[in-house]
């Protein structure tokens, strides 16, 4: 009876290890394909919808969202595909500025120089955008933080970098938290 019980325990342990290994492999595969990220975003969206109190929202804040409807509209009316030329964002800044906003915030990154298109070169488009943002002290661009010694500016156009550098915060060293303003 003791030998049978010992074999049973070994078999159960091997079954448990096999089940654990299988679960680990499944979790790794699902994680690799981004399943958990999607589930997390859905959970956060649900929690925000339940806890949101729209009545308390500040009526002076206006959100200009670039969603699928925006992409479709610009494609249909202006015949431009995403990514849009930076010159178009420059026009958007000029239009929004007519409403005398306290701030304009871009929650997006403008990485690399703009691409050449039939109607305008990437350099000209970058210049249009940089000209529109240089006329404003109340405009905030998204940033990408990196450790000191890594590549700088992700190939952002020189014209756009000049406009950003005027803020004095173009190179924050995350290792020492000091401001580099050269």
N, C-alpha and C positions, 0 to 999 in steps of 0.2 A: 504494500500500500504506500509506503514512503517513496519508493522508486517511481510509481505512477504519479504521485503528487508532485514530485520533483520535475518530471517530464512535462506535466501540465503547467507548472510555473514557468518553465523555460519557454514552452510554446506560447503562453500568454505574454511573456516579456518580448519575445520575437514579434508577435502580432502587434503589440504596442509600439515597438520601435518601427515596424513597417508602416503602421498607421501614421506615426509622427513624421517619418521621412516622407511619406506620400503627401501629407498635409503641408510640410515645408516646401516641397517641390511645387505644389499647386499655388501656394502663396507667392513663391518666387516668380512663377510664370505670370500670374495675375498682376503682380507688381510691375514686372517688366513691360507689360502691355498697358500700364497706366490705369488699370481698373480701380485701384484704391484712390487715386487722385480724383477720378470722376465721382466716386462715391462720397469722398470728403467734400467736394464742391457742392454736390447735391444736398448733403447734410447741412452745410453752412448756409446755403441758399434758403433751405427750409427754416432753419433757426432764425435767420434774419427776417424772413417774411412773417413769422409768428410774433417776433419781438418788436417789429417796426411799429412806430407810432407816427404816421404821416402828418397828423395834426400838429405835431411839434416841430416839423421841418421849417426852416427859415425860408420865407417866400422870396427873399432877395437872392437866393442862390439858384442859378440856372445851370442845368447840366446839358451840354451838347454832346450827345452820345453818337459815336460812329459805330453803328450796328449793321446787321445784314441789310436792313431797309435802306440805310445810307449808301452802302456799297452798291445796291441794286439801282437806286435813284441816280447816283453819279454815273454809273455805267450806262444807264438808259439815256440820260439827258446830256451828259458831257462826253460820253463815249470814252471814259477813262476806267481802266481796271486798277484794282488794288495791287501793289502799293501806289497810292496817289502821289503825284508830283508835289514836292515841298512847296512849290509856288502856290498850289491850291490851299495849303495850310496857311500860307502867308495871306491869301485873300480872306480866309476865314478869320484870321486875327484882325485884319483891317475892318471886316464887317462887325465883329464882336466889339471892337474898340469904339465903334460909333454909338454903342449903348452906354458908354462911360463906365465900364466895369471896374470894380476895385481890384480884381485879379483875373488873369487868364491862366489856367493850369492845363498843361498837356500831360496826361497820365499815359504816356507812351514814349518809346525811345526812337530817336532818329539816328540809327546806326549806319555808318558808312555813307559815302557820298550818294546823292540822288542819282538815279539811272538816267541815261539819255533816252529821249523819246522823240517821235517824229516832230512834234510841235515845239520842243524846247530841249536844250541840252541840260544835263543834270547839274552842271555848274551854274547855269543861269537860274534854274529852279531853286537851287540852294541859296543863291544870292537874293532872290525875291523873298524867300522865307527869312533869311538872316536880316535883310533890310526891315522887314515888318516887325521882327522881334527886338531889334536894336532900338526901336523908338519907344520902348515901353519898359518902365521899371517895375511893372506889376505882372510880368509874365514869368511863369515857372515851367521849366522843362523837366521831364523825367531824367533820371540819372541811373547809371550802372556803376556800382561800387566794386572796386577790385583792390587786391593787396598791392602794395608798393612793389615795383619791379616787374609787374605784369605788363602786357602790351597796353598802349595808351590809345584812347579815343576810338577804338574799333574802326579805324579808317575814316572817321568823320571828316567831312570836307573842311578845308582850311578856313573858308569863309565863315562857316558855322562855328568853328572852334574859336575864331577871333571874337565873335559876339558873346560866346559863353565865357571866355576868359576875362571879359570885362567885369564879371561878377566877383573875381578874386577867389573863387572856390573851385577852380578847374581841376586841381589835383589834390584831393584830400588823402593824405597818407594814413591808411587804416591801421598801420602798425603802431604809429606814435600819436595819432590824432592831432597832427599839426597841420597848419594851413601852408601850402606851398604856392606862392603867388609870383613866381618868376615868369 
